Amino acid sequence: MSTIREDAFRIIDESIKAVLPEEAVIKALENKVFEGNVVVIAIGKAAWNMAKATKDTLKDKVTKGIVITKYNHSKGPIEGFEIIEAGHPIPDKNSVLGASRAIELVSNLTEKDNVIFLISGGGSALFEKPADGVELEDIIDITDQLLSCGADIVEINTIRKHLSAVKGGRFALLCNKAKIYAIVLSDVIGNRLDSIASGPAYPDSSTSQEAISIIEKYGLKVSEHLIDVLKLETPKKIDNCETVVTGSVDALCEAASKVAEKLGYKVVFLTSTLECEAKEAGRFISAIAREIKKGTSSIKPPCAIIAGGETVVRITGNGKGGRNQELALSAALGIEGLENVVIFSVGSDGTDGPTDAAGGIVDGQTANRIRKTKIEPVVYLDNNDSYNALKSSGDLIITGSTGTNVNDLIVLLIK
């Protein structure tokens, strides 16, 4: 009979496989007829997989293409494609290089031509051309501030859109009259098309006033010349782009539910829109575990409590980690001493924060294992050092790049 941790890793593995983008891209291209030239622009953490599926499907119909993805996320050459790896979650010079090359590919297209635009999470950092009057260093600085203060992804992308020459619908305008067919793998809760990868080919619903309000809300340090740029509105109407969403966190949670049921767990689905601080989410999930183990809940073991979404980390320390690892470490404190209880939080893309881990998986003995480092788990947590805490206890989840990106999966298993 499988152990509870083995069950957890099976749920992780099969759930992520269920939301890989290849089949979704192939389905999105079914019965589509493209006249004229076909140029493929793929951006995001799943860009390589999506581009390869497109090339394999359309073959010689694709005249040229470019893949712009995160470092170590390319899986080799694709015939006719230039592949550029760039920085994430902070943009770098390759982010600008990739965007510039993409602009070159579409700059001479006409209304008879087509752009297949493959968009996945991470595109906001990986695909960047600063607006006039903005330097890359400006965007790096403000992105770093936004990531550190606990701003959510929609707020972060609102700022990014107003400082960019390719976000917030502006890339669609650079394609001239060419027809754009955008295939989107969503990593934004609610599938907001103007926020996924900062909506480079979609009308922007955010306003310059909202961008400035976010600056004020978090007390960000921004120079006056950037405020002037933020006051310029993004395009509110795009008429040359058709968009289809091919995957989301809902599909990830549905897949996890099916696997858990197959393994004999009664599934309780909480939400696919979890948005809060990672520490708080960990405390909440562990509180549910305690109630079930006490026998005071209507939910009885064996059970699987499933949630999806994207939490945030408010950085107050100088440690190493990511939102999934921080959630797991927080949960470990709440379930300390409980038997046959496992909580995991995993990023579907295989990377959690600036680490090589996808997330963390904890049980009732995790906290005790961490104490063997002579440092209390809460000290690690307060220092935002979840990576080193979970590494010491053997509770990191390492998947490597998965080729997809549809938010995070959080699961509580109790036998």
N, C-alpha and C positions, 0 to 999 in steps of 0.2 A: 504494500500500500504506500502511495506517495506521501512524502512529508508535506507540511503546510508551506514550507519555503520552496519546495519543488513545484507545488501547485502555483505559487506566485510567479515563478519564473516562466512557467508554461503560459500563464495568462499574459505576461509581458510579451513574450515571443510571438504568440499567435495573434494578439491584438495589433501589434505593429505590422505584422505581415498583412493583416486584413486592410490596412490603409496605405499600402505602398502605391505609388501613383501610376505605375505603368499601365495596368488594366484600365484605370480611370481615364487616362489620356487616350488610349486606343478607342475607348467607347466614345469619348468626346469628338473624335475625328471621324467616326463612322458616318457614312452618307454625306460627308462634307465635300463639296466640289470647289476647288481653288483654280481660278483662271489667272493667267499671268504669272509673274515671278512669286515665289514663296520664300520669304526670309523668316528664320526662326530666331527669336530672342528668348533665352531662358535665364531667369534670375531666381536666386534663393537657394536654400539648403538642399532642396530636391531637384535643382535645375538639371543636373546631369542625367538623372533617371528619366525625367520628363522629356528632355531633348532626345535621348537615345530611343525612347519609345516612339517619339514623333518621326525621327529619321527612319526607323525600322518600318513604320507604317506607310509613310509617304514616299520613301526611297528617293529616286532622282527628281521627284517633284520639288524637293527642297533645293534651292539654288545655293544658299549659304546660310550660315547660322553662327551664333555665339552662345556659349555657356558662361555665366558669371556665378560662381558658387563659393562657398566657404573653403578655407584652406583644408586640404586633405579630404575633400568631399568629391573630387573628380575620381572616376574609376577608369580613366584611360581615354585615348583619342576617340572621337566620333568623326567619321568621314565628312569633310566639308565644313566642320565647325572649328572655331577658335575657342579655346578653353582658358578662362582666366579665373584664378582663385584669389579671393580678396578677404578683407577683414570683417569680422563679426564678433561681438555686437557693436564694435566701434569701427566706422569706415576707415579705409586707408587709401594710399595712392592707387592701389590696384582697383579699388571701388570706382574711382574717378576714371581710370584707364578703361575699365570695362564699359562704363556708361558712354564714354567718348567713342569707343569702337562700335557700340550698338547704334549710336546716333549716326555714325558714318554709314552703317549698313542700310539705314532707312531713309537717309537724307535725299536720295534721288529717286525714290519710288513714286509711282503715279497712282491714279485711282484704279488702274487695271491690275495693280499688284496687291499682294497680301503679306501681312505680318502675323505669324502665329506667335503669340506672346505667352510664354509659359511662366507663371508666377507662383512662387511658394514663399513660405515664411523665411525671414532673414533678408529678403530683398531690400528692405529699407536701408540696411547698412552696406550691403554688397553692391548696390546699384546707385551711384551718387555722382551728380555734377552740381557743384555749388552754384546758386543763383548769382547774378551779377552783383558785385559788392560784397560777396561772401567768400571766405577762404575755407579750405578743408579743415584747417586748424580750428576755425570757429565752430564748425559742425561737430568735430571731435570733442571739443570742450563742452558744448551744450549737451551733447548726447551722454557724455560721462556724468554730467550733473544730473540729468534726468534719470539715468539708470541708478544713481546712488541715492536719490531722494525718495524713491518709492512710487514714482509716477507710473500709471498703467500704460499699456501699449498704445491705446488710442490717444492718450495725451502726448506720449513721446512722438508718435507719428504725426500728430497735428503740427507740432513744432517743425519736425523734419520737412514736411510738405511745403511749408512756407519759406524755407531757406534753400530749397532745391530747384534746379532747372529741369528735373525729370520726374519729380513726384507730383502728387495732387493733380493728375491729369495732364501734366505738361509734356510728358513723353509722347502721348497720343498726338498732340499738336505738331511735334517734331517729325511725325510720320507723314506729314502732308495729307494727301487725300487717300493714301493707301488704306485698304480695309484691314482692320485689326480683329483677329479672333483670339481672345484671351481665355486661356484655360488656367483656372485658379485652384490651388491647393490651399485651403484656408487654415491659418493659424491664429485667427482673430475670433474671439467669442462673439457669436451672433453673425458671423460671416459678413462683416461690413466691408464691402468691396472697395470703398474709398480709403480703408485703413490697412488692408492686407498689402504688405510691401509698400505702404504709403500711397497706394492707388495711382500708379504711374499712368494708367490708361483709363481712368474712371473719373467722372465728375466729382469734384471735391465738395463735400457738405460742410466741412469745417470753415470757419471764418478767421480773418486776421484778428478780430477782437478776441476770439476764443484762444488763439495762440498767445496773445499778450496776457490774457487772464491766467493761463497756465504758468507763464513766467512769474507773474505776481503771486500766484498760489503757493509756489514752492520757493519763492525768494531766490530765484536763479540769478546768477551774476552774468549779465548780458550787456555788451557795449551798445552805445547809442546807434551806431550804424546798422546793427542787426535789428534793432527795433524798427528802424525805417523800412528794412526789407520785409519784416513780418507784417507790416501794414499793407503790403501789396496782396490783393486777392488772387486766389488760385482759380483755374477754369471751373465754371459751374455747368458747362454744357459740352459734351463730347458726342459727336454724331457719327464717328467712323469706327466704333468699337462694339463688338458683340462679346459678351462675357458669359462663361459657364463655370460654376463651382463644382469641382470633382471630388472633394473630400473635406472632412471636417472632424472636429472632436466628437461630434455626435456618433459618427461611424466608429470611432475608436472605442467609445464607451459601450456601444452596442456589441462590438466584437468581444470586448472583455466580459460582458454579461453572458454571452453565449458560451464562452470557454468555461467560465466559473460554473454555470449550470451543468455543463457536461461533466465537470469534475465533482459534482454532487453538492454544490453550495446553493443555498437559497439566496437569490440575488435581491438586494435592495438598492435601487438606483437613486442617488441623491440629486445630482445636478450635473449638467455639462457646462455650466456657466460660473464655476467657482472663481471668484475674484476677491482676494483679500491678502493680507500679509501672510507669508509662508508660515511664520511661527504660530500665528493664530489658527491657521488651517490645521496645523499639526496638533495643536491643543484640542481643537474641536473633534477631529477624527479619533484621537485617543480617548476623549471623554465618552464618545459613543461606545468604544471598545469596553470601557470600564462598566458602563451600564449593562451591556449585554452579558459580560462575565459575572456580574452580580446577580443576574437573573431577574432584574427589575424591568427589563425592556420586553416589549412584545416580540422582538426579534430574537430568535433562538438559533444557536449553532446547530449544524455548520452553516455559516452565512458569509456572504460577500457584500460589503458595502462599497459601492462604486461611485466615483465622481470624476469629472473632467473639468478642465479650465486652465487658468494660468494665474498663479499667485505672483506676488512681488516681494522683493527683499528690500527693507530699509537698512542701508549700510551704516553701521555705527562703529564697527571694528575694522581691523585690517587683515582678517583671515581670508581663506580661500573657500569658495563654494558656489552654490547655485540655489535657485528657489526650491527645486525638488529635494536636494540634499538637506536644506535648512528645514523644510517641512518634515522630512523623515526624522531628523535629529530632535526636533521639537516633540514629535510624536513618541519618540523613544523614551523621553522622560515621563510621558503620561501613561505608558503601558508597562513601566518597569515592574518586574516581578510576575506579570501575567503569563500564563502558559497557553500554548496553542493559539497565540495571537501574532499576526504579522501585518505590518503596514508598509506599503511601498508607494513611492511617488516617482514617476519616471517621465522624462521628456521624450516624446515620440521621435524626435530627430536624432536622439542618441547623444546629445550634448547638453549639459546643464551648466549654464554660466561659463566662465573661462576655465573649464576643467575638462578632463578626459572621461568624466563619468556622465552617465545619463540620468542618474538620480540615486536614491538610497532605499534600502529595504531593512526594516528594523523589527526586532522582537522584544520579548520581555527581559532578555539578558543583554541587550545592546548597551544600555547605560553602564552596566557592571563591567563589560568588556572594555569600554572606553576608559573607565577609571584605572585600569591597569597601566595607562600612560602617566599616571600620577596627576592628571588634570581632570577636574570635574566636568561632566558633559555640559552643564549650564555655562561654564566658562568658555568652552568652545562656541556654544550657541550665541552668547553675548558678543563674542569677537567675530561673528559671521564666519567661523572656521569649520563649517560642517564637513568639508571635504576631508580634512585631516582627522577629524573625530571619527567619521565613518570608515575611513581607511584603516584606522587603528583597530577597529572592531570587526573588520572584514565585511562591512555592510554597504559598500558601494555597488552600484549597478553599472557595469561596463558593457556596452553593446557595440561601440564604434558607431560610425555614421550609418544611419538606417536607410537614407534615401527618401525619407518622407518628413513631414513636419506639420502636425495637426494638434498643437497644444500638448497638455500633460494629462497623464492618467494617474489617479490616486485610488488605491484599493486597500480596504481593511478586510483581512481574512480571519475568521475564527472557527476553530474546529471544536 
